[in-house]
Amino acid sequence: MTVAVFMSNFGFAAVIFLLLLAVIFLVNSFQKKTLNVLSRLSASYNDIETLLVRYTNSIDLMNTQLKGLESQISKIEDTQEWLQRELTRLADNTSAQGQLSQAIELARDGASVSEIMLSTKMPKEEAEAVARYHSAQKE
């Protein structure tokens, strides 16, 4: 009976040993799969980190370029305002010269001070001066 007990104990120990081997194999397999997944996750994380650095650098570059463009736009707007003022000044001078030329011609044709004022919208003092120096009677 001792051999039978020994064999039954040995059989029981063998089954437990085989079960332990199976568990160790499954744990080992699970560990390899887990390490594989972790390795892929780490690679993905590194790729994402690289992309984020590139995007950050691109955004910084775009911000720098945007500031440059804003500066250029500001200069263009300043130049546009200056040109508008100059154009208005030149137009005013041209208009005033045309007004003066018209007043002189009217005075030479014998128009009165009030006619010169109505036609050219000149102030009374200027119309009087034009009439005085350019009237038909002086010639």
GUDOTI-979588 format. One record per residue: residue number from 0; residue in three letters; x, y, z of N, C-alpha, C, O in turn. Coordinates in Angstrom, 1 decimal. Layout:
residues N
resi  resn  n.X  n.Y  n.Z  ca.X  ca.Y  ca.Z  c.X  c.Y  c.Z  o.X  o.Y  o.Z
NUM  ala  X  Y  Z  X  Y  Z  X  Y  Z  X  Y  Z $
...
end
This chain:
residues 139
resi  resn  n.X  n.Y  n.Z  ca.X  ca.Y  ca.Z  c.X  c.Y  c.Z  o.X  o.Y  o.Z
0  met  0.8  -1.2  0.0  0.0  0.0  0.0  0.9  1.3  0.0  0.5  2.3  -0.5 $
1  thr  1.9  1.1  0.5  2.8  2.2  0.5  3.2  2.6  -0.9  3.3  3.8  -1.2 $
2  val  3.3  1.7  -1.8  3.7  2.0  -3.2  2.4  2.7  -3.8  2.6  3.6  -4.6 $
3  ala  1.3  2.2  -3.5  0.1  2.8  -4.1  -0.1  4.2  -3.5  -0.5  5.1  -4.3 $
4  val  0.1  4.4  -2.3  0.0  5.7  -1.7  1.1  6.6  -2.3  0.8  7.8  -2.7 $
5  phe  2.3  6.0  -2.4  3.4  6.8  -3.0  3.0  7.2  -4.5  3.3  8.3  -4.9 $
6  met  2.5  6.3  -5.2  2.1  6.6  -6.6  1.0  7.5  -6.7  1.0  8.4  -7.5 $
7  ser  0.0  7.4  -5.8  -1.1  8.4  -5.8  -0.6  9.8  -5.4  -1.0  10.8  -6.0 $
8  asn  0.3  9.8  -4.4  0.9  11.1  -4.0  1.8  11.6  -5.2  1.8  12.8  -5.4 $
9  phe  2.5  10.7  -5.8  3.4  11.1  -6.9  2.5  11.6  -8.1  2.8  12.6  -8.7 $
10  gly  1.4  11.0  -8.4  0.5  11.4  -9.4  -0.1  12.7  -9.1  -0.2  13.6  -10.0 $
11  phe  -0.5  12.9  -7.8  -1.0  14.2  -7.4  0.0  15.3  -7.6  -0.3  16.4  -8.0 $
12  ala  1.2  15.0  -7.2  2.3  16.0  -7.3  2.6  16.3  -8.7  2.9  17.4  -9.0 $
13  ala  2.5  15.3  -9.6  2.8  15.5  -11.0  1.7  16.4  -11.6  2.1  17.2  -12.4 $
14  val  0.5  16.2  -11.2  -0.6  17.0  -11.7  -0.4  18.4  -11.3  -0.6  19.4  -12.1 $
15  ile  -0.1  18.6  -10.0  0.2  19.9  -9.5  1.4  20.6  -10.2  1.3  21.8  -10.5 $
16  phe  2.4  19.8  -10.4  3.6  20.3  -11.1  3.2  20.7  -12.6  3.6  21.8  -13.0 $
17  leu  2.4  19.9  -13.2  2.0  20.2  -14.6  1.1  21.5  -14.6  1.2  22.3  -15.5 $
18  leu  0.2  21.6  -13.6  -0.6  22.8  -13.5  0.3  24.0  -13.2  0.0  25.1  -13.8 $
19  leu  1.3  23.9  -12.4  2.2  25.0  -12.1  2.9  25.4  -13.4  3.1  26.6  -13.7 $
20  leu  3.4  24.4  -14.2  4.1  24.7  -15.4  3.1  25.4  -16.4  3.5  26.3  -17.1 $
21  ala  1.9  25.0  -16.4  0.9  25.6  -17.3  0.7  27.1  -16.9  0.6  28.0  -17.7 $
22  val  0.6  27.3  -15.6  0.4  28.6  -15.1  1.6  29.5  -15.4  1.5  30.6  -15.8 $
23  ile  2.8  28.9  -15.2  4.0  29.7  -15.5  4.1  30.0  -17.0  4.4  31.1  -17.3 $
24  phe  3.7  29.1  -17.8  3.7  29.3  -19.3  2.7  30.4  -19.6  3.0  31.3  -20.4 $
25  leu  1.5  30.3  -19.1  0.5  31.3  -19.4  0.9  32.7  -18.9  0.7  33.7  -19.6 $
26  val  1.5  32.8  -17.7  2.0  34.1  -17.1  3.1  34.6  -18.0  3.2  35.8  -18.3 $
27  asn  4.0  33.7  -18.4  5.1  34.1  -19.3  4.6  34.6  -20.6  5.1  35.7  -21.1 $
28  ser  3.6  33.9  -21.2  3.0  34.4  -22.5  2.3  35.7  -22.3  2.5  36.6  -23.1 $
29  phe  1.6  35.9  -21.2  0.9  37.1  -20.9  1.9  38.2  -20.7  1.7  39.4  -21.2 $
30  gln  3.0  37.9  -20.1  4.0  38.9  -19.8  4.7  39.4  -21.1  4.9  40.6  -21.3 $
31  lys  4.9  38.4  -22.1  5.5  38.8  -23.4  4.5  39.7  -24.2  5.0  40.6  -24.8 $
32  lys  3.3  39.3  -24.1  2.3  40.1  -24.8  2.2  41.5  -24.2  2.1  42.5  -24.9 $
33  thr  2.2  41.6  -22.9  2.1  42.9  -22.2  3.4  43.7  -22.6  3.2  44.9  -22.8 $
34  leu  4.5  43.1  -22.6  5.8  43.8  -22.9  5.7  44.3  -24.4  6.2  45.4  -24.7 $
35  asn  5.1  43.5  -25.2  5.0  43.9  -26.6  4.1  45.1  -26.8  4.4  46.1  -27.5 $
36  val  2.9  45.1  -26.1  2.0  46.2  -26.1  2.6  47.4  -25.5  2.5  48.5  -26.1 $
37  leu  3.3  47.3  -24.4  4.0  48.4  -23.8  5.1  49.0  -24.7  5.2  50.2  -24.8 $
38  ser  5.8  48.2  -25.4  6.8  48.6  -26.4  6.1  49.4  -27.5  6.6  50.5  -27.9 $
39  arg  5.0  48.9  -28.0  4.3  49.7  -29.1  3.7  51.0  -28.5  3.8  52.0  -29.2 $
40  leu  3.2  51.0  -27.3  2.7  52.2  -26.7  3.8  53.2  -26.5  3.6  54.4  -26.7 $
41  ser  5.0  52.7  -26.1  6.1  53.6  -25.9  6.6  54.2  -27.2  6.9  55.4  -27.3 $
42  ala  6.6  53.4  -28.3  6.9  54.0  -29.6  5.9  55.0  -30.1  6.3  56.0  -30.6 $
43  ser  4.6  54.7  -29.8  3.6  55.7  -30.2  3.7  56.9  -29.4  3.6  58.0  -29.9 $
44  tyr  4.0  56.8  -28.1  4.2  58.0  -27.3  5.4  58.8  -27.8  5.3  60.1  -27.9 $
45  asn  6.5  58.2  -28.2  7.6  58.9  -28.7  7.3  59.6  -30.0  7.7  60.7  -30.3 $
46  asp  6.5  58.9  -30.9  6.1  59.5  -32.1  5.2  60.8  -31.9  5.3  61.8  -32.5 $
47  ile  4.3  60.6  -30.9  3.4  61.7  -30.6  4.2  62.9  -30.0  3.9  64.1  -30.3 $
48  glu  5.2  62.6  -29.2  6.0  63.6  -28.6  6.8  64.4  -29.7  6.9  65.6  -29.6 $
49  thr  7.3  63.6  -30.6  8.0  64.2  -31.7  7.1  65.1  -32.6  7.5  66.3  -32.9 $
50  leu  5.9  64.7  -32.8  4.9  65.5  -33.6  4.6  66.8  -32.8  4.5  67.8  -33.4 $
51  leu  4.4  66.6  -31.5  4.1  67.8  -30.7  5.2  68.8  -30.7  4.9  70.0  -30.8 $
52  val  6.4  68.4  -30.7  7.6  69.3  -30.7  7.6  70.0  -32.1  7.8  71.2  -32.2 $
53  arg  7.3  69.2  -33.2  7.3  69.8  -34.5  6.2  70.8  -34.6  6.4  71.9  -35.2 $
54  tyr  5.0  70.5  -34.1  3.9  71.4  -34.2  4.2  72.7  -33.4  3.8  73.8  -33.8 $
55  thr  4.8  72.5  -32.2  5.1  73.7  -31.4  6.1  74.6  -32.1  5.9  75.8  -32.1 $
56  asn  7.1  74.0  -32.7  8.1  74.7  -33.5  7.4  75.4  -34.7  7.7  76.6  -35.0 $
57  ser  6.5  74.8  -35.4  5.8  75.3  -36.5  4.9  76.5  -36.0  4.9  77.6  -36.7 $
58  ile  4.3  76.4  -34.9  3.4  77.4  -34.4  4.3  78.6  -34.0  3.9  79.8  -34.2 $
59  asp  5.4  78.4  -33.4  6.3  79.5  -33.0  6.8  80.2  -34.2  6.8  81.4  -34.3 $
60  leu  7.1  79.5  -35.3  7.6  80.1  -36.5  6.4  80.9  -37.2  6.7  82.0  -37.6 $
61  met  5.2  80.3  -37.1  4.1  81.1  -37.7  3.8  82.3  -36.9  3.5  83.4  -37.5 $
62  asn  3.9  82.3  -35.6  3.7  83.5  -34.7  4.8  84.5  -35.1  4.4  85.7  -35.1 $
63  thr  6.0  84.1  -35.3  7.1  85.1  -35.6  6.8  85.7  -37.0  6.9  86.9  -37.2 $
64  gln  6.3  84.9  -37.9  6.0  85.4  -39.3  4.8  86.3  -39.2  4.7  87.3  -39.9 $
65  leu  3.8  86.0  -38.4  2.6  86.8  -38.2  3.0  88.1  -37.6  2.4  89.2  -38.1 $
66  lys  3.9  88.2  -36.7  4.3  89.5  -36.1  5.0  90.3  -37.2  4.8  91.5  -37.2 $
67  gly  5.8  89.7  -38.0  6.4  90.4  -39.1  5.4  90.9  -40.1  5.5  92.1  -40.6 $
68  leu  4.4  90.1  -40.4  3.3  90.6  -41.3  2.5  91.7  -40.7  2.2  92.7  -41.4 $
69  glu  2.2  91.6  -39.4  1.5  92.7  -38.7  2.3  94.0  -38.8  1.7  95.1  -38.9 $
70  ser  3.6  93.9  -38.6  4.5  95.1  -38.7  4.4  95.7  -40.1  4.3  96.9  -40.2 $
71  gln  4.5  94.8  -41.1  4.4  95.3  -42.5  3.1  95.9  -42.8  3.0  97.0  -43.4 $
72  ile  2.0  95.3  -42.3  0.7  95.9  -42.5  0.6  97.3  -41.8  0.0  98.2  -42.4 $
73  ser  1.1  97.4  -40.6  1.1  98.7  -39.9  1.9  99.7  -40.7  1.4  100.9  -40.9 $
74  lys  3.0  99.3  -41.3  3.8  100.3  -42.1  3.0  100.7  -43.4  3.0  101.8  -43.8 $
75  ile  2.3  99.7  -44.0  1.5  99.9  -45.2  0.4  100.9  -44.8  0.1  101.8  -45.6 $
76  glu  -0.3  100.7  -43.7  -1.4  101.5  -43.3  -0.9  102.9  -43.1  -1.5  103.9  -43.4 $
77  asp  0.3  103.1  -42.4  0.8  104.4  -42.2  1.1  105.1  -43.5  0.9  106.3  -43.7 $
78  thr  1.7  104.4  -44.4  2.0  104.9  -45.7  0.8  105.3  -46.5  0.7  106.3  -47.1 $
79  gln  -0.3  104.5  -46.4  -1.5  104.8  -47.0  -2.1  106.0  -46.5  -2.6  106.9  -47.2 $
80  glu  -2.1  106.2  -45.1  -2.6  107.4  -44.5  -1.8  108.7  -45.0  -2.4  109.7  -45.3 $
81  trp  -0.5  108.5  -45.0  0.3  109.6  -45.5  0.0  110.0  -47.0  -0.1  111.2  -47.3 $
82  leu  -0.1  109.0  -47.8  -0.4  109.2  -49.2  -1.8  109.9  -49.4  -2.0  110.7  -50.2 $
83  gln  -2.8  109.4  -48.5  -4.1  110.0  -48.6  -4.0  111.5  -48.2  -4.7  112.3  -48.8 $
84  arg  -3.2  111.8  -47.1  -3.1  113.2  -46.7  -2.4  114.0  -47.9  -2.9  115.2  -48.2 $
85  glu  -1.4  113.5  -48.5  -0.7  114.2  -49.5  -1.6  114.4  -50.8  -1.6  115.4  -51.4 $
86  leu  -2.4  113.4  -51.1  -3.3  113.5  -52.2  -4.4  114.5  -51.9  -4.7  115.3  -52.8 $
87  thr  -4.9  114.6  -50.7  -5.9  115.6  -50.3  -5.2  117.0  -50.4  -5.8  117.9  -50.9 $
88  arg  -4.0  117.1  -49.9  -3.3  118.4  -50.0  -3.1  118.8  -51.4  -3.3  120.0  -51.7 $
89  leu  -2.7  117.9  -52.3  -2.4  118.2  -53.7  -3.8  118.6  -54.4  -3.8  119.5  -55.2 $
90  ala  -4.8  117.8  -54.0  -6.1  118.1  -54.6  -6.6  119.5  -54.1  -7.2  120.3  -54.9 $
91  asp  -6.4  119.8  -52.9  -6.8  121.1  -52.4  -6.0  122.2  -53.1  -6.5  123.3  -53.4 $
92  asn  -4.7  122.0  -53.3  -3.9  123.0  -54.0  -4.3  123.2  -55.4  -4.4  124.3  -55.9 $
93  thr  -4.6  122.0  -56.1  -5.0  122.1  -57.5  -6.4  122.8  -57.5  -6.6  123.6  -58.4 $
94  ser  -7.3  122.5  -56.6  -8.6  123.1  -56.6  -8.4  124.6  -56.3  -9.1  125.4  -57.0 $
95  ala  -7.6  125.0  -55.4  -7.4  126.4  -55.1  -6.7  127.1  -56.3  -7.1  128.2  -56.6 $
96  gln  -5.8  126.5  -57.0  -5.2  127.1  -58.1  -6.2  127.2  -59.3  -6.2  128.2  -60.0 $
97  gly  -7.0  126.2  -59.4  -8.1  126.3  -60.5  -9.1  127.4  -60.1  -9.6  128.1  -61.0 $
98  gln  -9.4  127.5  -58.8  -10.3  128.5  -58.4  -9.7  129.9  -58.6  -10.4  130.8  -59.1 $
99  leu  -8.4  130.1  -58.3  -7.7  131.3  -58.5  -7.7  131.7  -60.0  -7.9  132.8  -60.4 $
100  ser  -7.4  130.7  -60.9  -7.3  130.9  -62.3  -8.7  131.3  -62.8  -8.8  132.2  -63.6 $
101  gln  -9.7  130.7  -62.4  -11.1  131.0  -62.8  -11.4  132.5  -62.3  -12.0  133.2  -63.1 $
102  ala  -11.0  132.8  -61.1  -11.3  134.2  -60.6  -10.6  135.2  -61.4  -11.1  136.3  -61.7 $
103  ile  -9.3  135.0  -61.8  -8.6  135.9  -62.6  -9.2  136.1  -63.9  -9.3  137.2  -64.4 $
104  glu  -9.6  135.0  -64.5  -10.3  135.1  -65.8  -11.6  135.9  -65.8  -11.9  136.7  -66.6 $
105  leu  -12.4  135.6  -64.7  -13.6  136.4  -64.5  -13.3  137.9  -64.3  -14.0  138.7  -64.9 $
106  ala  -12.3  138.2  -63.6  -11.9  139.6  -63.4  -11.5  140.2  -64.7  -11.8  141.4  -65.0 $
107  arg  -10.7  139.5  -65.5  -10.3  140.0  -66.8  -11.5  140.3  -67.7  -11.5  141.1  -68.6 $
108  asp  -12.5  139.4  -67.5  -13.7  139.6  -68.4  -14.6  140.7  -67.8  -15.7  141.0  -68.4 $
109  gly  -14.2  141.3  -66.7  -15.0  142.4  -66.1  -16.0  142.0  -65.1  -16.9  142.8  -64.8 $
110  ala  -15.9  140.8  -64.5  -16.9  140.4  -63.5  -16.7  141.2  -62.2  -15.6  141.6  -61.9 $
111  ser  -17.8  141.4  -61.5  -17.7  142.1  -60.2  -17.2  141.2  -59.1  -17.1  140.0  -59.3 $
112  val  -16.8  141.8  -57.9  -16.3  141.0  -56.8  -17.4  140.0  -56.4  -17.0  138.9  -56.1 $
113  ser  -18.6  140.4  -56.3  -19.7  139.4  -55.9  -19.9  138.3  -56.9  -20.1  137.2  -56.5 $
114  glu  -19.7  138.6  -58.2  -19.8  137.5  -59.2  -18.6  136.5  -59.1  -18.8  135.3  -59.2 $
115  ile  -17.5  137.1  -58.8  -16.3  136.2  -58.6  -16.5  135.4  -57.4  -16.2  134.2  -57.4 $
116  met  -17.0  136.0  -56.3  -17.3  135.2  -55.1  -18.3  134.1  -55.3  -18.1  133.0  -54.8 $
117  leu  -19.4  134.4  -56.0  -20.4  133.4  -56.3  -19.9  132.2  -57.2  -20.2  131.1  -56.9 $
118  ser  -19.1  132.6  -58.2  -18.6  131.6  -59.1  -17.5  130.7  -58.5  -17.5  129.5  -58.8 $
119  thr  -16.6  131.3  -57.7  -15.5  130.5  -57.3  -15.5  130.1  -55.8  -14.7  129.3  -55.3 $
120  lys  -16.5  130.7  -55.1  -16.7  130.4  -53.6  -15.5  130.9  -52.8  -15.1  130.4  -51.8 $
121  met  -14.8  132.0  -53.4  -13.7  132.6  -52.7  -14.2  133.5  -51.6  -15.3  134.1  -51.7 $
122  pro  -13.4  133.7  -50.6  -13.7  134.7  -49.6  -13.7  136.1  -50.2  -13.0  136.4  -51.2 $
123  lys  -14.4  137.1  -49.6  -14.5  138.4  -50.1  -13.2  139.1  -50.3  -12.9  139.8  -51.3 $
124  glu  -12.3  139.0  -49.3  -11.0  139.6  -49.4  -10.2  139.1  -50.6  -9.6  139.9  -51.3 $
125  glu  -10.2  137.8  -50.8  -9.4  137.3  -52.0  -10.1  137.7  -53.3  -9.4  138.1  -54.2 $
126  ala  -11.4  137.7  -53.4  -12.1  138.1  -54.6  -11.8  139.6  -54.9  -11.6  140.0  -56.0 $
127  glu  -11.8  140.4  -53.8  -11.5  141.8  -54.0  -10.0  142.0  -54.5  -9.8  142.8  -55.4 $
128  ala  -9.1  141.3  -54.0  -7.7  141.4  -54.4  -7.6  141.0  -55.9  -6.9  141.6  -56.7 $
129  val  -8.2  139.9  -56.3  -8.1  139.4  -57.7  -8.8  140.5  -58.6  -8.2  140.8  -59.6 $
130  ala  -9.9  141.0  -58.2  -10.6  142.0  -59.0  -9.7  143.2  -59.1  -9.7  143.8  -60.2 $
131  arg  -9.1  143.6  -58.1  -8.3  144.8  -58.1  -7.1  144.7  -59.0  -6.7  145.6  -59.7 $
132  tyr  -6.4  143.5  -59.0  -5.2  143.4  -59.7  -5.3  142.8  -61.1  -4.4  142.9  -61.9 $
133  his  -6.5  142.2  -61.4  -6.7  141.6  -62.7  -7.9  142.1  -63.5  -8.4  141.4  -64.4 $
134  ser  -8.5  143.2  -63.1  -9.7  143.7  -63.7  -9.4  144.1  -65.2  -8.2  144.5  -65.5 $
135  ala  -10.4  144.1  -66.0  -10.3  144.5  -67.4  -9.9  146.0  -67.5  -9.3  146.4  -68.5 $
136  gln  -10.2  146.7  -66.5  -9.9  148.2  -66.6  -8.5  148.5  -66.5  -8.0  149.5  -67.0 $
137  lys  -7.7  147.6  -65.8  -6.3  147.8  -65.6  -5.5  147.6  -66.9  -4.4  148.3  -67.1 $
138  glu  -6.0  146.8  -67.8  -5.2  146.5  -69.0  -5.2  147.6  -70.0  -4.6  147.5  -71.1 $
end
